[in-house]
Amino acid sequence: GGYPEDYCDRLVEEAQATGADSVVVSMLTSGSGTVQKAAAAAQNSKLGTGGSKHRHLSAGEWVDHGHHALMRISAFQAVGGYDETFSHNEDAELDYRLRQAGYRIWMSG
């Protein structure tokens, strides 16, 4: 695993090119053993993802939610940042507040 050397540069370029307030990435689950691979296949299925764009390889489009990679500090602060009372899905809840406030979220290619 790991990130490409130009990962952060590419995120900044996409934010600048699109005017996005947040740049997110998709996430596919993978596994190395039999049980992990079976769990990943289930999680990556339509049933496991619920059709969410960020759980398959969609890219280069405006979305409601994704895995946070880059965010304008001004947008993050304007909506109050992460709600630390959430034990799960605080990222999705933050994206909801960003969208409600008119901020735009871009799925990186």
Stockholm file with secondary structure:
# STOCKHOLM 1.0

chainA/1-109         GGYPEDYCDRLVEEAQATGADSVVVSMLTSGSGTVQKAAAAAQNSKLGTGGSKHRHLSAGEWVDHGHHALMRISAFQAVGGYDETFSHNEDAELDYRLRQAGYRIWMSG
#=GR chainA/1-109 SS CCCCTTHHHHHHHHHHHHTCSEEEECCCCCCSSHHHHHHHHHHHSHHHHTTCGGGTTCCSEEESCCEEEEECHHHHHHTTSCCTTCSSCHHHHHHHHHHHTTCCEEECC
#=GC SS_cons         CCCCTTHHHHHHHHHHHHTCSEEEECCCCCCSSHHHHHHHHHHHSHHHHTTCGGGTTCCSEEESCCEEEEECHHHHHHTTSCCTTCSSCHHHHHHHHHHHTTCCEEECC
//
